[in-house]
């Protein structure tokens, strides 16, 4: 397999800039997932890697070779699309071997590759069936198998599970994870809008927003240490709560007086010059706990959603702020309509100023300076 390096990649359609300043190194054996809201450019970036979209500026390297002007068929990539795009009149074996026959590979080599891929994907008992005789998940596995037999340098997946129902999505997601485990040296780039897919499949996640990269990191890095408010609210469901306030105590432990009336403390360190600075504290719904002592938030529960193992509490909005959501273990329907006070472990309280995490202020300055040039 191969390394994949993107250097200052940009894409524009006439005067409209879609992507800019994309710098990313994907190492051999990684499964990197592109996520972001609709229109953020994640599929466009994947298509540029595949050679299906022209790169406006910057360089793209696959296995040490610049491939900006190399046609898709010569890049050593294989792409699995959102649509299965199987030939309906060909069997599973014929669909998987079609590209190899076009390449004039020997029958012995073709059969060996197809049999090996079919065994990996648990399709060996389905090789003589037509696509219409397969389930949606089986068809997607055939599409993946069609890529595997080519033994490419890089695998590209463009939302391969979005056409499946919920149950099949879960099953096929597990199968893709098992496939990656069985091919530890394979390099994969995967596009999805589903953060569950991203969190469960990725070696690293690339969050795209506003035409650039908002953050790159492991799934837990993005969940536990978001560098900005966008990532903080995009990763995790329900989204992280953001509450405005003002810093009233600085040092290794920061104290924040919240606009809604509560007081919060955070282990994010602050500087003396931060005193009085306007910030947003960020707390994930699952990190909020009910308290009878000093609270960072007190409000009336407007709606409860009992989901079995957890209950979601939706609080009424206060002082023009966004409504708070709590996520408590167990069933708590009796809290509807009641006033509840919440607090959180200071280690779970994030601080954001001008949408950027104070924990990464040096890194943020570098990013802003780079994009300014």
matplotlib code that plots the C-alpha trace (Angstrom):
import matplotlib.pyplot as plt

x = [0.0, 1.0, 1.3, -0.9, 0.2, -1.8, 0.1, -1.7, -4.6, -7.2, -10.3, -12.4, -15.1, -14.5, -14.7, -16.2, -13.5, -14.6, -11.5, -8.2, -5.0, -5.6, -2.4, -2.7, -0.5, -2.1, 0.3, 0.3, -2.2, -4.4, -8.2, -8.8, -12.4, -13.5, -16.5, -18.3, -21.6, -23.2, -21.4, -18.1, -16.2, -15.5, -16.6, -14.9, -11.6, -12.1, -12.8, -9.6, -7.6, -9.3, -8.6, -12.3, -11.9, -9.2, -6.9, -6.9, -3.6, -1.3, 0.2, -1.1, 1.3, 0.6, 3.4, 6.0, 4.8, 3.0, -0.2, -2.0, -2.0, -2.1, -5.4, -7.5, -6.9, -3.1, -3.1, -3.4, -6.6, -9.9, -13.1, -16.3, -19.2, -22.4, -24.3, -23.3, -23.2, -23.1, -23.8, -27.2, -26.7, -23.4, -22.9, -21.0, -17.9, -18.2, -18.8, -15.7, -13.5, -14.6, -11.8, -9.2, -10.4, -10.2, -6.6, -6.0, -4.9, -4.7, -7.7, -5.7, -4.7, -8.3, -9.8, -7.3, -7.9, -11.7, -11.7, -9.4, -11.5, -14.8, -13.5, -12.5, -15.9, -17.8, -19.1, -17.7, -21.2, -22.7, -20.3, -22.9, -25.8, -27.0, -27.2, -31.0, -30.6, -28.6, -29.4, -28.3, -25.4, -24.3, -24.3, -22.2, -19.7, -19.5, -18.7, -16.0, -14.7, -14.5, -12.0, -10.1, -9.3, -7.4, -4.9, -4.8, -2.4, -5.3, -8.9, -11.5, -15.0, -17.6, -20.4, -20.8, -23.4, -25.8, -28.2, -28.6, -31.3, -30.3, -29.9, -27.8, -25.7, -24.7, -24.0, -22.0, -20.1, -18.9, -17.9, -15.8, -14.1, -13.4, -12.2, -9.7, -8.4, -7.8, -5.9, -3.7, -1.4, -4.2, -4.6, -8.2, -9.9, -13.6, -16.2, -19.3, -21.8, -22.4, -20.2, -20.9, -19.2, -16.3, -15.9, -16.0, -14.0, -11.3, -7.7, -7.9, -10.8, -10.5, -13.2, -13.9, -15.7, -15.6, -13.5, -10.7, -9.7, -11.1, -9.2, -7.4, -7.0, -8.0, -11.7, -11.1, -8.9, -11.7, -14.3, -12.2, -10.0, -11.8, -9.8, -12.7, -16.4, -17.3, -15.6, -16.9, -20.5, -20.1, -18.6, -20.9, -24.6, -26.4, -24.0, -21.8, -23.6, -22.1, -22.8, -21.5, -19.8, -16.8, -13.6, -13.4, -10.5, -7.3, -4.4, -4.3, -8.0, -10.1, -13.4, -16.2, -19.3, -22.0, -24.4, -27.3, -26.3, -24.2, -20.5, -18.2, -14.6, -12.3, -8.9, -8.1, -5.4, -5.8, -3.4, -3.7, -4.6, -7.6, -9.4, -12.7, -12.5, -15.8, -15.8, -18.1, -17.8, -18.5, -19.9, -21.1, -24.6, -23.3, -20.8, -23.6, -24.7, -27.5, -26.4, -27.9, -24.8, -23.2, -24.4, -23.1, -26.6, -30.1, -33.2, -36.6, -36.8, -39.1, -39.0, -37.6, -36.7, -36.3, -34.2, -33.8, -30.3, -30.2, -32.7, -32.2, -33.3, -34.1, -34.1, -35.9, -33.7, -32.6, -31.4, -31.3, -28.8, -29.1, -31.2, -29.1, -29.4, -28.5, -27.9, -28.4, -28.0, -31.3, -35.0, -35.9, -39.3, -40.3, -38.1, -40.3, -41.5, -39.2, -36.3, -33.0, -29.5, -26.5, -22.7, -19.7, -16.2, -13.9, -11.8, -14.8, -15.4, -13.9, -13.2, -13.6, -12.8, -13.6, -14.7, -11.2, -10.2, -8.0, -6.3, -4.8, -4.3, -0.7, -1.8, -4.8, -2.6, -0.4, -3.5, -4.9, -1.6, -1.2, -4.7, -4.1, -1.3]
y = [0.0, 3.7, 6.9, 9.8, 13.4, 16.5, 19.8, 23.1, 21.6, 24.1, 23.7, 26.4, 26.6, 29.9, 32.6, 30.2, 28.7, 25.3, 24.1, 25.9, 25.2, 21.5, 20.0, 16.3, 13.3, 9.8, 7.1, 3.5, 1.4, 4.2, 4.4, 8.2, 9.4, 12.8, 14.2, 17.5, 19.1, 19.0, 21.2, 21.2, 19.6, 16.2, 14.3, 16.9, 16.2, 12.5, 12.9, 15.0, 12.2, 9.8, 12.1, 12.6, 16.4, 18.7, 20.2, 23.9, 24.3, 22.4, 18.9, 15.4, 12.5, 8.8, 6.6, 9.4, 10.3, 13.6, 12.5, 15.8, 15.2, 11.3, 9.9, 8.0, 4.6, 5.0, 6.3, 2.9, 3.7, 1.8, 3.6, 2.3, 4.6, 5.4, 3.4, -0.2, 0.2, -3.5, -5.0, -6.6, -9.3, -10.5, -12.8, -11.8, -13.5, -11.8, -8.4, -8.8, -10.0, -7.5, -5.0, -7.8, -9.2, -5.7, -5.6, -8.9, -10.8, -14.5, -16.6, -18.4, -15.1, -13.7, -16.7, -16.7, -13.0, -13.3, -16.4, -14.7, -11.5, -13.5, -15.4, -12.2, -10.7, -13.9, -13.9, -17.3, -19.0, -16.2, -16.1, -17.6, -15.3, -12.2, -8.8, -9.0, -12.1, -10.3, -8.1, -4.4, -5.3, -8.2, -5.9, -3.4, -6.1, -7.1, -3.5, -3.6, -6.9, -5.5, -3.0, -5.5, -7.8, -4.9, -4.7, -0.9, 1.4, 3.3, 2.5, 5.3, 5.0, 7.6, 7.2, 3.5, 2.8, 5.7, 3.7, 1.0, 0.9, 1.3, -2.4, -3.1, 0.0, -1.3, -4.8, -3.5, -1.0, -3.9, -5.9, -2.9, -2.7, -6.5, -6.1, -3.4, -5.6, -8.4, -5.9, -4.0, -2.6, -1.2, 2.6, 3.7, 7.1, 7.1, 9.9, 9.9, 12.3, 9.8, 10.5, 7.0, 5.5, 8.0, 7.3, 3.5, 3.0, 5.7, 5.6, 9.4, 11.8, 14.9, 17.4, 19.7, 23.0, 26.4, 25.2, 24.0, 21.5, 22.3, 19.6, 16.3, 13.6, 10.3, 9.8, 10.2, 13.3, 15.0, 14.0, 14.8, 17.7, 19.7, 22.6, 24.9, 25.2, 23.7, 20.4, 20.4, 20.6, 18.5, 15.5, 13.9, 13.4, 15.4, 18.2, 19.8, 22.5, 26.0, 28.6, 32.2, 33.7, 35.8, 34.6, 35.7, 33.7, 32.7, 30.2, 26.4, 26.4, 28.9, 30.2, 31.5, 33.4, 32.4, 34.8, 32.5, 32.9, 29.8, 29.4, 27.0, 25.9, 24.4, 22.7, 24.6, 27.0, 30.8, 33.8, 36.9, 38.9, 36.6, 38.1, 39.5, 37.8, 36.8, 33.0, 30.1, 27.1, 23.7, 20.7, 17.5, 16.4, 13.1, 15.1, 17.0, 15.7, 16.7, 18.6, 20.3, 22.3, 25.1, 24.7, 25.8, 25.7, 25.7, 25.5, 23.9, 20.6, 21.2, 17.8, 14.3, 11.5, 8.2, 6.1, 3.0, 3.2, 7.0, 9.9, 13.2, 16.3, 19.4, 22.6, 25.8, 28.5, 31.3, 34.9, 34.3, 31.4, 28.1, 25.5, 23.1, 19.3, 16.8, 13.1, 11.1, 7.4, 5.5, 6.7, 10.1, 10.9, 12.4, 15.4, 16.9, 20.4, 20.5, 22.9, 21.0, 22.2, 20.7, 20.7, 19.0, 17.8, 20.8, 18.4, 18.1, 21.8, 23.2, 26.9, 28.7, 32.3, 33.7, 30.1, 28.6, 26.4, 28.2, 24.9, 25.2, 28.9, 28.6, 26.0, 28.2, 31.3, 29.3, 28.1, 31.6, 33.0, 30.3, 30.8, 34.6, 34.1]
z = [0.0, -0.2, 1.6, 0.5, 0.8, 0.0, 0.0, 0.0, -2.1, -3.4, -5.5, -7.1, -9.7, -11.4, -8.7, -6.1, -3.8, -2.5, -0.7, 0.2, 2.3, 2.5, 4.0, 5.0, 5.2, 5.3, 6.2, 4.9, 6.7, 8.0, 7.5, 7.4, 7.4, 6.0, 7.8, 7.8, 7.0, 3.6, 1.1, 3.1, 0.2, 1.6, -1.6, -3.8, -2.0, -2.4, -6.1, -6.5, -4.9, -7.4, -10.3, -11.1, -10.2, -11.4, -8.7, -9.0, -7.1, -4.8, -5.2, -4.6, -4.0, -4.0, -3.0, -3.5, -7.0, -7.9, -9.6, -10.3, -14.1, -13.9, -15.2, -12.7, -14.2, -13.7, -10.1, -8.4, -6.6, -6.4, -5.5, -3.9, -4.7, -2.9, -5.6, -6.0, -9.8, -10.4, -13.8, -13.4, -16.1, -14.6, -11.7, -8.5, -9.9, -13.2, -11.6, -9.4, -12.2, -14.9, -14.5, -14.3, -17.7, -19.2, -18.0, -19.8, -16.7, -16.9, -16.0, -13.2, -11.6, -12.0, -10.3, -7.5, -6.7, -6.9, -4.6, -2.1, -2.0, -1.9, 1.1, 2.9, 2.3, 3.0, -0.6, -1.6, -1.5, -3.6, -6.6, -9.0, -8.0, -9.9, -8.1, -8.0, -5.8, -3.2, -0.3, -0.2, 2.2, 0.0, -3.1, -1.3, -0.4, -4.0, -4.9, -2.3, -3.6, -7.1, -5.6, -3.5, -6.5, -8.2, -5.3, -5.4, -3.6, -2.0, -1.4, -1.6, -0.1, -1.0, 1.5, 0.8, 3.4, 2.9, 0.6, 3.3, 6.0, 9.6, 10.4, 7.3, 7.9, 11.3, 9.9, 6.9, 9.1, 11.2, 8.1, 6.8, 10.2, 10.1, 6.5, 7.6, 10.4, 7.8, 5.6, 8.1, 5.4, 3.3, 3.0, 3.0, 2.7, 3.7, 3.3, 5.4, 6.9, 9.7, 12.7, 14.2, 11.1, 11.5, 15.2, 14.9, 11.7, 11.6, 12.5, 12.2, 11.4, 9.2, 10.0, 7.1, 7.4, 5.8, 2.9, 5.1, 7.8, 11.2, 13.0, 12.4, 15.1, 16.4, 17.2, 20.9, 20.4, 18.6, 21.2, 24.3, 23.0, 20.3, 19.1, 18.3, 18.8, 15.4, 16.1, 19.7, 18.5, 15.3, 17.1, 19.7, 19.9, 21.3, 20.5, 23.2, 25.2, 24.9, 27.7, 27.6, 30.6, 31.8, 33.3, 37.0, 38.2, 36.3, 36.8, 36.6, 37.5, 35.7, 37.2, 34.9, 35.9, 33.5, 32.0, 33.0, 36.7, 37.5, 38.2, 36.4, 37.0, 34.4, 34.5, 31.2, 32.4, 31.8, 31.9, 34.1, 31.0, 30.5, 33.6, 32.5, 29.1, 27.5, 26.8, 26.1, 28.3, 26.6, 28.4, 26.8, 27.8, 29.2, 31.5, 33.2, 36.6, 38.9, 42.0, 45.1, 45.8, 43.7, 40.1, 36.8, 35.4, 36.8, 34.6, 34.0, 32.2, 29.2, 27.5, 28.5, 26.1, 27.8, 25.5, 27.8, 29.0, 29.1, 29.4, 27.5, 29.4, 27.3, 29.3, 28.5, 26.9, 29.2, 28.5, 24.8, 25.1, 23.3, 25.3, 27.4, 26.9, 29.6, 29.2, 32.4, 32.9, 33.5, 33.3, 34.6, 33.2, 36.6, 36.0, 33.3, 34.3, 37.3, 38.1, 38.1, 38.9, 37.0, 37.5, 35.8, 36.7, 36.0, 33.8, 31.5, 31.1, 27.9, 27.3, 24.0, 23.2, 19.7, 18.9, 19.5, 22.5, 25.0, 25.6, 22.1, 21.8, 20.4, 17.8, 16.9, 16.3, 13.9, 12.0, 11.7, 10.5, 7.9, 6.5, 6.5, 4.0]

ax = plt.figure().add_subplot(projection="3d")
ax.plot(x, y, z, "-o")
ax.set_aspect("equal")
plt.show()
